[in-house]
Structure formats: C-alpha cells, structure tokens
Amino acid sequence: MKVTVDIECTPEEARRAVGLPDLSPLHERYVQMLMESMSGGGVKPEMLEGMVRSWAPMGEAGLAMWRRLVESGTAKPDR
C-alpha cells in the first residue's frame, strides 16, 4: 500500500509546523552588516582570501583553483 499526502504551505508555515525558530531578523541584520562593510570599503584582500580559504575544498589545491578562477575573470583581454 502506498499513501501520498500533498501539503500546500508557505516556507514560513512549514517552518512553524516543525518548530524551527524564526531567523529572519538575524538574516536581515547579517545582510545589513555585509552591505555596510562592502559599501564602506571595509573588505580587504586578506579577508577575501580567508573567506575563500574556508570555502575551498582540498586546502591549497582548492584555493589555487579559486585564485585561477578569479584571475581569469578579472584579466584584461589581449587586444
């Protein structure tokens, strides 16, 4: 026997149904702080490298992959 139940609800309703906390104020504050740091020139290359290093799989090999990707995207065309 197979039973299928379809429930239509918004993400907010689903979150409340399973008892998850509302993190929207925290998310809004995080986005606000990120926008302030980006617009204020507070982002330094060291910060970006540290952030990419934490995201990069395989340690230095992953970081080298990210570096090549960024360099290829910012390189000026040969003309």
Secondary structure, DSSP 4 states (H G I P E B T S, - for coil): ----------HHHHHHHTT----HHHHHHHHHHHHHHHHTT---HHHHHHHHHHH-TTTHHHHHHHHHHHHHHHPPP--
